[in-house]
């Protein structure tokens, strides 16, 4: 073809636009650079995404370590595990970086191979449905329907046919801006038309170019956020393939990745198929947890199907807001596809917890995991919806309102139950809530009266020690366990036999001990104040439970509605009972808040932590909290001095917290000046009793020999 004047442009008639231009190497270079950046953005993660993925891997590994209780069980090698995790993080980052370099090199080679022929003189004729290009290397005829994107750069106009292939038109080829605008508008006018008509377009038409030219079969690629997003409205090759494709896209969307709308199968049959798959998959998960011994739960049928009309209704309303009828079924398909992998993740956690494979140090309860999974699903649904609808800011708030009112509130309040569940064990339930059983309910007044009546009066001339134990939290056994052991310790070593009682909230002891309530504690203190010699006897009050930042000690025993214990309430009880000499020990988080309100010259106050710190060890599997283990079970078995035991226990607790990588709890002690000499006399008396007991045991053993 002869070399054409770059500025020659003419319009043969109202429908055809013909321009002559020359594509220079500079134009080709600009086109290649843009195509490279465009493909990299579509196919490769950015630097931020690379770092994000590596960091996500690192954090996930750490979370797995802590949830599984690895650090707690391996004792001291958690620092090495952390180093390994950091090395893995760096390794993943370097691997992704190398992958980017290799992929970019391949992209450059591909672009050079597909686009290197473009330089040289070109005559381009643009009609309403097709355009023809005549170059020195031949002719080509292309449907405008094959154009996937038109990009205006400072010097050139790029006409993309797919992710890489493009045609380049220099902007200098147009005589004025009006001609350029007409050219771009005609390209984009067809590009923005209904994509469903593309398959019907052909080379025949009023503006058809001369016959004999070939039409390439390029197909456009789109991603969420393109100017003309549409979804496939047919079930594809088959329902099974459609389900697999939708779940694959749901997995990507669940992790906030973009996907191609043409890969999503959206039709009535496709939604019915994936909804049925979701139900069957959910049933199989519940069956795997319950086993063959389980039974079908009829009461869960309503919850298992309740989400379907909600998803359909939300899809309909959001599609109307976006003025996109093709989203009416696409959105419910996406919502369901996102849930399937997340629901499976929740199932895995439940299975690990059910079989005890998470270890004893579980940071998250099942309810917390369910909440996290639900929020995860909601965020993924929200992001996918906004990407698919591409609505204005005002309509985004309407979309959010639909999701909140139609999906979030109903689905959270109507959870899906297990279609297949374990046989109901009413023995466990009755034990768990045994305080609500008739025999326990009527036994409680008798248990309290008997415990109070058995308290012996103080002995004249002997500084007796009285013990009251208060285990306030009924849902964990550790508080009951340690209170029973400590009460026995005081009977055996501190001469409180006949002068001790315990108040316990626990289903296992509902027929054995009075409940630990504020009322029962007040009556116990009042009774001790009545039988003790107030001038010389000492009360040892031990309270163990969960504590709050507001310095309230939990009294919890479902279904009873009990009042928590606060420092002011406790001081009023002690003052009202007339108990002058007091040793008060509080084992709870933030228990240091009890020190200031309770301390005086006749009181020794010991707490497991300061007013702003946690204490540790309160789990069902433990026999003691960390503080009670060190102070009572270890040190008070070696000495009768409460202050000495505290100083030793303080060191032991600090070492354990450092070993377990926990924040320091900072146990506190406040010793009143007036009670100190009484504690010294009590220590000496108990030491003499211990020595006499040892001598008596030796004599008995020798005489028996």
CORJO-V563008 format. One record per helix or strand of 2 or more residues. SS is the DSSP state (A for helix, B for strand). FROM is the first residue (numbers start at 1). TO is the last residue. If there is no record, write none. Layout:
((SS;FROM;TO) (SS;FROM;TO))
//
This chain:
((B;9;10) (B;17;23) (A;25;43) (A;47;67) (A;70;74) (A;78;118) (B;120;126) (B;130;135) (B;138;143) (A;144;146) (B;149;152) (B;156;160) (B;166;170) (A;171;173) (A;177;191) (A;195;200) (A;239;254) (A;261;263) (A;268;290) (B;295;296) (A;298;322) (A;327;354) (A;366;389) (A;393;413) (B;420;421) (A;426;432) (A;434;436) (A;438;453) (B;465;471) (A;477;493) (B;500;504) (A;507;509) (A;518;531) (B;538;544) (B;552;553) (B;556;557) (B;565;566) (A;567;577) (B;581;587) (A;591;598) (B;603;607) (A;626;637) (A;642;659) (B;668;671) (A;673;704))
//
